[in-house]
Each structure stands twice: as C-alpha cells, then as structure tokens.
Amino acid sequence: MDALRNVVKDMKLKKGITAHELVKEMGEAGGFTAKHLATGSEIVREMLADKECINFLSFPACIVSTGLRGVIAQIVPEFDVIITTCGTLDHDLARAWGGKYYEGRFELDDEKLHREGINRLGNVLIPNKSYGETLEKGIQPILKELYSLKPEWSGRELIYEFGKRVKDENSILGQAAKHNIPIYVPGFFDGAFGANVFTFADGTKYKVNLLQDEKELSDIIFDAKKTGALMIGGGISKHHVIWWNQYKGGLDYAVYITTATQYDGSLSGARLTEAVSWGKIKEKARYVTIDGDATVLLPLLLAGALY
C-alpha cells in the first residue's frame, strides 16, 4: 500500500547538532507539525533553486516588531517579490530610525500602559516616541523631498525611495532597495506610513498611483513560467499573492505558516488545499500548511532550506 511508504523514525539529539540536521530529523520523525515543517523547508529549498520560478514572500506587520525582522531582512535577496502590509513599513522604519521596542508580557495592565504612552503588540512594548513620533519625524521630510521631484509616485516607488535612505542592515526596506526587490502593499493607507502620506498630500497635487503597482504585479505574473510563495501569516498579504496567481493557473510551490483555524471560513484559517479549489494553487503543485508561531517555525524552516 502506497500510504505505508515511509516508516516513522525516532529522533536523536546530539551535542552540536545544527539546525539543518534538526529539521532533517524532524522530517523523518513523521509526526504532526514537525513533519510539515520539514516538508515546508524542502519545498522552499526546491522553489528557490528553480531558475524558472518567480518567488513571492508575504508576511504581516506584527512579526516585524520582533527580532524575526532581522531574519526576514536576511532572506529578502532570495525572493523576487514581497507583498506585505502598511504596518510592516511602520515597524521597519521606526526601528531603522532608532525607535526602541521592548520585551513585555501579554498580561500587562493595558489601561496603565495607555496612560504612560506605551503601546502593546502582544508581548512587545512600543513607546509612542519610538513609533508615531519617530515615524512622523522621519517620513515627512522625505515626502517633501520626493514631491519636489515629481507629484505622482506608485506605492512601490515610494517604498523603494524610503528603503534607499535606510542605513540599518536589519531593515527589510533597506535590503529590498539594496537588492532591487519590489515591495507591494495593497493596504497602503492602513497604517502610520500611509496616514503620513495622506496628511502630507492633503491640499497638494501629490498622488499615490496604486494602479501602477497592480499593473506591475500583473506583468510579473504573466511573464513568469512558474511561481512559488512562502506566506507567513494570513490576511491581505497572503490573499494578494494567491489572488494574482490564479490568473496564471495557480502557484507551482506554496508554503504557508499560520496559527489561524479554518472552522470560521476565514482566509487566514484556510488551508492551502482550499486555494486549489479556486485555482490559486495548481492541483499538482508542491504545497504544505504549517500550523504554529512563525517566530519559532520560520528560523527553523529557513535554516533547513538555506543553511
């Protein structure tokens, strides 16, 4: 019986074991999330090695408030297209410009934090001075400079210009600009960066042409022989990747890390197999959904795939 092809093997830990070796052990252990993680690592390695494949990376803003930001910045050059949220721009620029984020706890008194000017994102603490104040101080002068050059920019162009001006090696925008990797934000105005653009543009001829972003994505999709995606978390970032890929017959490779559940019919909770029914992932594609926290799983997955 073909279903009984692979025998479960016991894991063995040893002193000095590498992350790559650990992921391999997890793959042979045969059970639960460990198996899915190892499979995802194999798929990512395969799709990045496929020279005919245009590879997408998508993720939400929340993880950019953590140290995982550095890992994402590190892998930016491995991908061809990034799709994310406005909050990613916020957190990445705030930290690149010296904003300090702090370790906290989920159980802190939120009313007290509010009175003290501290915002809580899970168990990460973000003082107002490290977020809104830092962003406004940094964004407005650059917008003024860019407006003096021309009145209309695409979202991707604006993000690139900001990335060019970042000196932080751990910056996602900085690495994307350095390696000329386009970043698209379909929810462009849903955050502090977009709000700053809106307030600056009010009463001027300043325009953000988001249709140009979509035209570029369309060209990327239809020019690609194959496509793959590593999708970290759900929401608009995940959906924009799979939405555009349906127009070319679906993704050839897909890996999705999520903590969401599917019983409520949500996009974030939907397993990748559901996307097959929509034609957003090919029937014969290599794909896997991995359940768990990306701050734990992503470094392991990438260590197994790349190092």
C-alpha positions as CSV (number, residue, x, y, z in Angstrom):
1,M,0.0,0.0,0.0
2,D,1.5,3.3,-1.1
3,A,0.3,5.1,2.0
4,L,2.7,3.0,4.1
5,R,5.8,4.0,2.2
6,N,7.7,5.9,4.9
7,V,8.4,4.4,8.2
8,V,8.5,6.7,11.3
9,K,12.0,7.0,12.7
10,D,12.9,8.1,16.2
11,M,14.7,11.4,16.6
12,K,18.2,11.6,18.0
13,L,19.7,14.7,19.5
14,K,23.4,15.1,19.8
15,K,25.8,17.7,21.1
16,G,26.5,20.4,18.5
17,I,23.5,19.4,16.3
18,T,22.9,22.0,13.6
19,A,19.5,23.5,12.8
20,H,19.7,21.9,9.3
21,E,20.3,18.5,10.9
22,L,17.5,19.0,13.4
23,V,15.0,19.8,10.7
24,K,16.1,16.7,8.8
25,E,15.5,14.6,12.0
26,M,12.0,16.3,12.3
27,G,11.2,15.3,8.8
28,E,12.0,11.6,9.4
29,A,10.1,11.7,12.8
30,G,6.9,11.5,10.8
31,G,4.5,13.3,13.1
32,F,2.4,16.4,13.3
33,T,3.9,19.9,12.8
34,A,7.5,18.6,12.8
35,K,6.8,16.7,9.6
36,H,5.0,19.7,8.0
37,L,7.9,22.0,8.9
38,A,10.5,19.7,7.3
39,T,8.3,19.4,4.2
40,G,8.0,23.2,4.0
41,S,11.7,23.5,4.3
42,E,12.2,21.1,1.4
43,I,9.6,23.0,-0.8
44,V,11.3,26.4,-0.1
45,R,14.7,25.0,-0.9
46,E,13.3,23.5,-4.2
47,M,11.4,26.6,-5.3
48,L,14.4,28.9,-4.6
49,A,16.6,26.6,-6.6
50,D,14.2,26.5,-9.6
51,K,15.6,29.1,-12.1
52,E,12.3,29.3,-13.9
53,C,10.4,30.2,-10.8
54,I,9.4,33.8,-9.6
55,N,9.2,33.6,-5.8
56,F,6.9,35.6,-3.6
57,L,7.4,36.4,0.1
58,S,4.4,37.6,2.1
59,F,4.0,38.4,5.8
60,P,2.1,40.7,8.2
61,A,3.4,43.6,10.3
62,C,3.3,42.0,13.8
63,I,6.4,39.9,13.3
64,V,8.4,42.9,12.2
65,S,8.1,44.2,15.7
66,T,10.1,41.2,16.9
67,G,13.6,40.0,16.3
68,L,12.3,38.0,13.4
69,R,12.6,41.2,11.4
70,G,16.4,40.5,11.1
71,V,15.7,37.0,9.6
72,I,13.3,38.4,7.1
73,A,15.7,41.2,6.1
74,Q,18.4,38.5,5.7
75,I,16.3,36.4,3.2
76,V,15.0,39.3,1.1
77,P,17.6,38.7,-1.6
78,E,16.4,35.1,-2.0
79,F,13.0,36.3,-3.3
80,D,11.7,38.2,-6.3
81,V,8.6,39.9,-4.9
82,I,7.5,41.0,-1.5
83,I,3.9,41.6,-0.5
84,T,3.1,42.9,2.9
85,T,1.1,45.4,5.0
86,C,1.5,49.1,5.8
87,G,2.3,48.2,9.4
88,T,5.5,46.5,8.1
89,L,6.6,49.8,6.7
90,D,5.8,51.4,10.1
91,H,7.7,49.0,12.3
92,D,10.7,48.6,9.9
93,L,11.2,52.3,9.5
94,A,10.6,53.1,13.2
95,R,13.3,50.6,14.2
96,A,15.6,51.6,11.4
97,W,15.4,55.2,12.6
98,G,16.3,54.4,16.2
99,G,12.9,53.6,17.7
100,K,13.3,51.1,20.6
101,Y,10.9,48.2,21.0
102,Y,10.9,46.4,24.3
103,E,10.1,42.9,25.7
104,G,6.9,42.8,27.6
105,R,4.1,40.4,28.7
106,F,0.7,39.6,27.4
107,E,-0.8,40.1,30.9
108,L,0.2,43.7,31.5
109,D,-2.3,46.4,32.5
110,D,-3.3,48.0,29.2
111,E,-5.0,51.0,30.8
112,K,-1.8,51.8,32.7
113,L,0.2,51.3,29.5
114,H,-2.0,53.7,27.6
115,R,-1.7,56.4,30.3
116,E,2.1,56.0,30.1
117,G,2.2,56.3,26.3
118,I,3.2,52.7,25.7
119,N,1.5,50.6,23.1
120,R,1.4,46.8,23.5
121,L,1.7,44.4,20.5
122,G,1.3,41.0,22.0
123,N,4.2,40.8,24.4
124,V,6.2,43.6,22.7
125,L,6.0,47.1,24.1
126,I,6.3,50.2,21.8
127,P,6.5,53.6,23.3
128,N,4.8,56.4,21.4
129,K,8.1,58.2,21.0
130,S,9.5,55.1,19.3
131,Y,6.6,54.8,16.9
132,G,4.3,57.7,15.9
133,E,6.7,60.4,16.8
134,T,9.7,58.7,15.2
135,L,7.8,58.0,12.0
136,E,6.3,61.4,11.5
137,K,9.8,63.0,12.1
138,G,11.3,60.7,9.5
139,I,8.6,60.4,6.9
140,Q,7.6,64.0,6.3
141,P,10.9,65.4,5.2
142,I,11.4,62.6,2.7
143,L,7.9,63.0,1.3
144,K,8.7,66.7,0.8
145,E,11.9,65.9,-1.0
146,L,10.2,63.4,-3.3
147,Y,7.3,65.8,-4.0
148,S,9.9,68.3,-5.3
149,L,11.0,65.7,-7.9
150,K,7.5,64.8,-9.2
151,P,3.9,64.9,-7.9
152,E,3.0,61.3,-8.6
153,W,4.5,58.0,-7.3
154,S,3.5,54.4,-7.2
155,G,3.4,52.7,-3.8
156,R,6.3,50.5,-4.8
157,E,8.4,53.5,-5.9
158,L,7.8,55.4,-2.6
159,I,8.7,52.3,-0.6
160,Y,11.9,51.9,-2.7
161,E,12.9,55.6,-2.1
162,F,12.5,55.2,1.6
163,G,14.5,52.0,1.6
164,K,17.3,53.7,-0.3
165,R,17.7,56.1,2.6
166,V,17.8,53.5,5.3
167,K,21.3,52.6,6.8
168,D,20.2,49.7,9.0
169,E,21.3,46.3,7.7
170,N,18.4,44.7,9.6
171,S,15.9,46.8,7.7
172,I,13.6,44.9,5.3
173,L,13.0,48.0,3.2
174,G,16.7,48.7,3.2
175,Q,17.6,45.2,2.0
176,A,14.9,45.3,-0.6
177,A,16.1,48.6,-2.1
178,K,19.7,47.4,-2.0
179,H,18.9,44.3,-4.0
180,N,16.2,45.9,-6.1
181,I,13.4,43.6,-4.8
182,P,10.0,45.3,-5.2
183,I,7.7,45.6,-2.2
184,Y,3.9,45.9,-2.8
185,V,1.5,47.0,-0.1
186,P,-2.1,46.5,-1.2
187,G,-3.4,48.1,2.0
188,F,-1.2,51.1,1.5
189,F,-3.1,53.6,3.7
190,D,-3.8,51.1,6.6
191,G,-1.1,52.3,8.9
192,A,1.1,55.2,10.1
193,F,3.1,55.4,6.9
194,G,0.0,55.7,4.7
195,A,-1.5,58.1,7.1
196,N,1.6,60.3,6.9
197,V,1.4,60.2,3.1
198,F,-2.3,61.2,3.3
199,T,-1.8,64.1,5.6
200,F,1.2,65.4,3.6
201,A,-0.8,65.1,0.3
202,D,-3.9,66.9,1.6
203,G,-4.3,70.2,-0.2
204,T,-1.5,69.4,-2.7
205,K,-1.2,67.6,-6.1
206,Y,0.6,64.7,-4.5
207,K,-0.7,61.4,-5.7
208,V,0.0,57.7,-5.0
209,N,-0.8,55.6,-8.0
210,L,-1.7,52.2,-6.7
211,L,-3.0,51.0,-10.0
212,Q,0.6,51.1,-11.3
213,D,1.5,48.6,-8.5
214,E,-1.2,46.3,-9.7
215,K,0.0,46.7,-13.3
216,E,3.5,45.7,-12.3
217,L,2.2,42.7,-10.4
218,S,0.2,41.7,-13.4
219,D,3.2,41.9,-15.7
220,I,5.3,39.8,-13.2
221,I,2.6,37.1,-13.0
222,F,2.0,36.8,-16.8
223,D,5.7,36.9,-17.6
224,A,6.5,34.1,-15.1
225,K,6.9,30.5,-16.3
226,K,6.5,29.2,-12.7
227,T,5.7,30.9,-9.4
228,G,6.3,30.0,-5.7
229,A,5.4,31.6,-2.4
230,L,6.4,31.5,1.2
231,M,3.5,33.0,3.1
232,I,4.0,33.9,6.7
233,G,0.6,34.6,8.3
234,G,-2.6,35.4,6.5
235,G,-4.7,38.4,5.8
236,I,-4.3,40.7,2.8
237,S,-0.7,39.8,2.2
238,K,-1.4,36.1,1.7
239,H,-4.5,36.7,-0.3
240,H,-2.9,39.2,-2.7
241,V,-0.3,36.6,-3.5
242,I,-2.7,33.8,-4.2
243,W,-5.3,36.1,-5.9
244,W,-2.9,37.3,-8.6
245,N,-1.5,33.8,-9.1
246,Q,-4.9,32.4,-10.1
247,Y,-4.6,34.3,-13.4
248,K,-1.7,32.1,-14.5
249,G,-3.3,28.8,-13.4
250,G,-2.0,28.9,-9.8
251,L,1.2,28.6,-7.8
252,D,3.6,25.8,-8.5
253,Y,5.1,25.9,-5.0
254,A,3.5,27.2,-1.8
255,V,4.3,27.1,1.9
256,Y,2.0,28.7,4.5
257,I,2.7,29.3,8.2
258,T,-0.4,30.1,10.3
259,T,-1.9,30.0,13.8
260,A,-5.4,30.5,12.4
261,T,-8.1,27.8,12.3
262,Q,-10.3,27.0,9.3
263,Y,-13.7,26.4,11.1
264,D,-14.8,30.0,10.7
265,G,-14.2,30.1,6.9
266,S,-11.6,32.9,7.2
267,L,-8.9,33.5,4.6
268,S,-6.2,33.3,7.3
269,G,-7.5,30.0,8.6
270,A,-7.9,28.4,5.1
271,R,-5.5,25.6,4.4
272,L,-3.7,25.8,1.1
273,T,-5.7,22.9,-0.2
274,E,-8.7,25.2,-0.2
275,A,-6.9,27.5,-2.6
276,V,-6.6,24.6,-5.0
277,S,-10.4,24.6,-5.4
278,W,-10.2,28.3,-6.5
279,G,-7.3,27.7,-9.0
280,K,-5.0,29.8,-6.9
281,I,-2.6,26.8,-6.4
282,K,-2.2,24.2,-9.1
283,E,-3.6,20.7,-8.5
284,K,-0.1,19.2,-9.0
285,A,1.7,21.9,-7.0
286,R,4.0,21.2,-4.1
287,Y,2.5,22.8,-1.1
288,V,2.1,22.5,2.7
289,T,0.4,24.4,5.5
290,I,2.4,24.5,8.8
291,D,0.5,25.3,12.0
292,G,2.3,27.3,14.6
293,D,4.0,30.6,15.6
294,A,6.3,32.0,12.9
295,T,8.7,33.4,15.4
296,V,9.6,29.8,16.3
297,L,9.0,28.0,13.0
298,L,10.4,30.4,10.4
299,P,14.0,30.4,11.5
300,L,14.0,26.6,11.7
301,L,12.4,26.3,8.3
302,L,14.9,28.6,6.7
303,A,17.8,27.0,8.4
304,G,16.8,23.7,7.0
305,A,16.3,25.2,3.5
306,L,19.2,27.5,3.1
307,Y,22.0,26.7,5.6
